[in-house]
């Protein structure tokens, strides 16, 4: 079968198409015919050699932790009659998705509702689930103000829509008018161009002097650090994004002194059953037309290197998916 492997750590060019043996389902597993593959910015970071303490992978490896496809075969202990031929999404962990076929635990499968395309479902495998988990963890309430930092990205676009549906007042940051226009279209009450040097002051004007009840930082680094003072005393600050190379550096003691509850990516690490429950919610919202997965570009499996280059360019909005 066709796969794309990271042959070594480095730039996008290390992603090379090739062949691999057909996978076989073990006990409790299924084999999927993959139709679309989720991509994440963190996958480009790992491919470059970053994050070994979090993601212990060694080249050569097949990237890809989230897929959408059709169940092809089932292993021992799996009800094949119940799953064979069903359209599903699955979280695979961190490897194995850039392939024609993939092995997934049956416990990680979520059926895709009729009427929802598999590429749209793939776009929600991680970002839809994590966005749901973040809003649950921060306990965002109707009438509260939430700041979404990096609102035009894959998860940012989902967060804006879900937060608005909850009845929150949504302020987003995005770089450039094109991205800002998309965030407004998705329902944000105000959008600030993060390429402006004084963007924190502009956000302060948009959210009011008291600050935001919830800040969802999907960018990290210096941007996240600049966003932290914008959370209200007694509010919640989630430092879950690190595309800048690190999570937002926030002093826990200082946050405690302000009554700010800090959350991070560790607060949304989910067991299979919790992941499936949240995935069901995200897919149902998308199937009902209340959540729009934004796909900025799609590339065939053999062009995974181009997909990673597009992600790293930061010029696209929403998700990049691979199609098989």
Order of alpha helices (4+ residues) and beta strands (2+ residues): beta-beta-beta-alpha-beta-alpha-beta-beta-beta-alpha-alpha-beta-alpha-beta-alpha-beta-alpha-beta-alpha-beta-alpha-beta-alpha-beta-alpha-beta
